[in-house]
Amino acid sequence: MLNGPNPDALYPMERHHNLVFLKNQITNPNIIVGNYTYYADFDDAKNFERNVFYHFDFIGDKLIIGNFCAIASGVKFIMNGANHETMPISTFPFAVFQNGWEKIIDQDNLIGKFPNKGDTVIGNDVWIGFEVIIMPGVKIGNGAVIAAKSVVTKDVPDYAIVGGNPARLIRTRYDDEQIIRLNEIAWWDWDAEKITKNLLLINSNDIDALEKVN
């Protein structure tokens, strides 16, 4: 019996090389991607890492993406290396250019000189639409939907639909009690056989029935 595509396949749809299971082409150790999460690009699926900007090794921040996410073409992640100070008179990053300008910082604490909002974390079963921009340190909850061309500047709750620039809550997909139950079910952590067996329920809105097989 077939239990879905091979999560270790780069091209889960063999004839469509513009869609990849993302974890299988990531080279940056600070980008962590779960099973079955895919990226589709109109031009070249290898563009994904090129669209993770200002992701400098010496900062060490991570981009963490869960299982079963759908990431559309042109989605961009801005990481902490893009941050500048806003408290001083000038926002210019003098210290990084050295040659005498490094005197304004403690050389052992270069990272601490600039704002750092931590890791960017995308939950499970998240749908990120065309050309979305996600800013540093944002946390996007399980089951969330991000509308096309949105700019996400703050955390997105579980099962929320957000859109706009900056992205704002449009509505939630389920009520608070249902969201708690769905997070407890956490179907995205099931093995492939169990997912396949219960696929009709996962693809329904019958939380009661899905809960019974959890």
C-alpha positions as CSV (number, residue, x, y, z in Angstrom):
1,M,0.0,0.0,0.0
2,L,1.3,3.4,-0.9
3,N,1.7,5.9,2.0
4,G,2.3,9.1,0.1
5,P,5.4,10.5,-1.6
6,N,8.9,9.8,-0.3
7,P,9.7,12.7,2.0
8,D,13.4,12.3,1.0
9,A,12.7,12.9,-2.6
10,L,13.8,16.2,-4.0
11,Y,11.2,16.3,-6.7
12,P,8.0,14.7,-5.3
13,M,6.2,15.4,-8.6
14,E,8.9,14.0,-11.0
15,R,8.0,16.0,-14.1
16,H,7.8,19.3,-12.1
17,H,11.3,20.4,-11.2
18,N,10.0,23.8,-10.1
19,L,8.6,22.2,-6.9
20,V,10.8,20.6,-4.3
21,F,10.5,19.0,-0.9
22,L,12.6,21.8,0.6
23,K,14.6,20.0,3.3
24,N,16.3,17.9,0.5
25,Q,18.0,20.9,-1.2
26,I,18.9,23.1,1.8
27,T,22.6,23.5,2.3
28,N,22.7,26.1,5.1
29,P,22.9,24.4,8.5
30,N,21.0,27.4,10.0
31,I,18.0,26.6,7.9
32,I,16.0,23.7,9.3
33,V,13.0,22.3,7.4
34,G,10.5,19.6,8.3
35,N,9.2,16.7,6.2
36,Y,6.9,17.3,3.2
37,T,7.3,21.0,3.3
38,Y,7.5,22.2,-0.3
39,Y,8.7,25.3,-2.1
40,A,7.4,26.0,-5.6
41,D,9.1,28.7,-7.8
42,F,8.1,29.9,-11.2
43,D,11.7,30.2,-12.3
44,D,13.9,27.9,-10.3
45,A,13.3,26.1,-7.0
46,K,16.9,26.6,-6.1
47,N,16.0,30.3,-5.5
48,F,14.8,29.5,-2.0
49,E,18.1,30.0,-0.2
50,R,18.8,33.1,-2.3
51,N,15.6,34.6,-0.9
52,V,16.8,34.2,2.7
53,F,18.5,37.6,3.1
54,Y,21.2,38.9,5.6
55,H,21.6,35.4,7.0
56,F,25.2,35.7,8.3
57,D,26.9,32.8,9.9
58,F,28.5,34.9,12.6
59,I,25.1,36.0,13.9
60,G,23.8,32.4,14.2
61,D,20.1,33.0,13.9
62,K,18.1,30.2,12.4
63,L,15.2,29.8,10.0
64,I,13.1,26.9,11.3
65,I,10.2,25.6,9.2
66,G,7.9,22.8,10.3
67,N,6.2,19.9,8.5
68,F,3.7,20.1,5.7
69,C,4.2,23.8,4.9
70,A,3.4,25.2,1.4
71,I,5.7,28.0,0.4
72,A,4.9,29.9,-2.8
73,S,7.2,31.5,-5.4
74,G,9.0,34.6,-4.3
75,V,8.6,34.3,-0.6
76,K,11.4,36.2,1.1
77,F,12.8,35.9,4.7
78,I,14.7,38.9,6.1
79,M,17.1,37.7,8.9
80,N,18.7,39.6,11.8
81,G,21.8,40.6,9.8
82,A,19.6,43.3,8.2
83,N,19.0,45.1,11.5
84,H,20.5,48.5,12.3
85,E,20.4,50.4,15.6
86,T,17.8,53.1,15.9
87,M,18.7,54.6,19.3
88,P,21.9,56.4,18.2
89,I,21.7,59.6,16.2
90,S,22.8,57.7,13.1
91,T,21.6,54.3,12.0
92,F,24.7,53.8,9.9
93,P,26.6,50.6,10.8
94,F,30.0,52.3,11.2
95,A,31.7,49.5,13.1
96,V,31.4,46.8,10.4
97,F,33.7,48.8,8.1
98,Q,36.6,48.8,10.6
99,N,39.6,51.1,9.8
100,G,39.2,53.0,13.0
101,W,35.4,53.0,13.1
102,E,35.4,49.8,15.1
103,K,36.3,51.8,18.2
104,I,32.6,52.4,18.9
105,I,32.0,48.7,19.8
106,D,33.4,45.9,21.9
107,Q,35.1,43.7,19.4
108,D,34.1,40.6,21.4
109,N,30.4,41.6,21.2
110,L,29.9,42.7,17.6
111,I,26.6,40.8,17.5
112,G,25.3,42.5,20.6
113,K,25.8,45.9,19.1
114,F,22.9,45.4,16.7
115,P,19.2,44.4,17.4
116,N,18.6,40.7,17.3
117,K,15.0,39.4,17.4
118,G,16.0,35.7,17.5
119,D,15.1,32.8,15.3
120,T,12.4,33.0,12.6
121,V,10.1,30.1,13.2
122,I,7.3,28.8,10.9
123,G,5.0,26.2,12.4
124,N,3.5,23.1,10.8
125,D,0.9,23.1,8.0
126,V,1.5,26.8,7.2
127,W,0.5,28.2,3.8
128,I,2.7,31.2,2.7
129,G,1.4,32.9,-0.4
130,F,3.2,34.5,-3.4
131,E,5.9,37.0,-2.7
132,V,5.3,37.3,1.1
133,I,8.1,39.0,3.1
134,I,8.7,37.7,6.6
135,M,10.8,40.0,8.9
136,P,13.4,38.9,11.5
137,G,12.4,36.9,14.5
138,V,8.7,36.4,13.5
139,K,6.9,33.3,14.8
140,I,4.1,31.9,12.6
141,G,1.8,29.4,14.3
142,N,0.6,26.1,13.1
143,G,-2.1,26.1,10.4
144,A,-1.7,29.7,9.6
145,V,-2.3,31.3,6.2
146,I,-0.3,34.3,4.9
147,A,-1.9,36.1,2.0
148,A,0.1,36.9,-1.1
149,K,2.4,39.9,-1.0
150,S,1.9,40.4,2.7
151,V,4.7,41.8,4.9
152,V,4.8,39.9,8.2
153,T,6.3,42.1,10.9
154,K,5.0,40.4,14.0
155,D,4.0,37.0,15.3
156,V,1.0,35.2,13.7
157,P,-1.2,33.0,16.0
158,D,-2.1,29.4,15.3
159,Y,-4.7,29.0,12.5
160,A,-4.8,32.7,11.8
161,I,-5.3,34.1,8.3
162,V,-3.3,37.4,7.9
163,G,-2.7,39.7,5.0
164,G,-1.6,43.2,4.1
165,N,1.4,45.5,4.7
166,P,2.0,45.2,7.5
167,A,0.1,41.9,7.8
168,R,-3.0,42.1,10.0
169,L,-5.4,39.5,11.2
170,I,-8.2,38.8,8.8
171,R,-9.9,36.0,10.7
172,T,-9.0,32.7,12.4
173,R,-9.8,29.4,10.8
174,Y,-11.2,27.9,14.0
175,D,-12.2,29.0,17.4
176,D,-9.9,29.0,20.4
177,E,-11.2,25.6,21.8
178,Q,-10.8,24.0,18.4
179,I,-7.3,25.3,17.9
180,I,-6.3,23.8,21.2
181,R,-7.7,20.5,20.1
182,L,-6.0,20.6,16.7
183,N,-2.6,21.4,18.3
184,E,-3.1,18.4,20.6
185,I,-3.9,16.2,17.7
186,A,-0.8,17.4,15.8
187,W,-1.5,15.2,12.8
188,W,1.6,16.6,11.1
189,D,3.7,14.5,13.5
190,W,2.0,11.2,12.7
191,D,3.8,8.6,10.6
192,A,3.0,8.4,6.9
193,E,0.9,5.2,7.3
194,K,-1.3,6.8,9.9
195,I,-1.7,10.0,7.8
196,T,-2.6,7.9,4.8
197,K,-5.2,5.9,6.7
198,N,-6.8,9.1,8.0
199,L,-6.3,11.3,5.1
200,L,-10.1,11.9,4.4
201,L,-10.4,13.1,8.0
202,I,-7.4,15.4,7.8
203,N,-8.9,16.8,4.6
204,S,-12.2,17.4,6.3
205,N,-13.4,19.8,9.0
206,D,-14.5,17.0,11.4
207,I,-12.2,17.6,14.4
208,D,-14.3,15.3,16.6
209,A,-13.6,12.3,14.3
210,L,-10.0,13.2,13.9
211,E,-9.6,13.4,17.6
212,K,-10.9,9.9,18.0
213,V,-8.1,8.4,16.0
214,N,-5.3,10.4,17.6
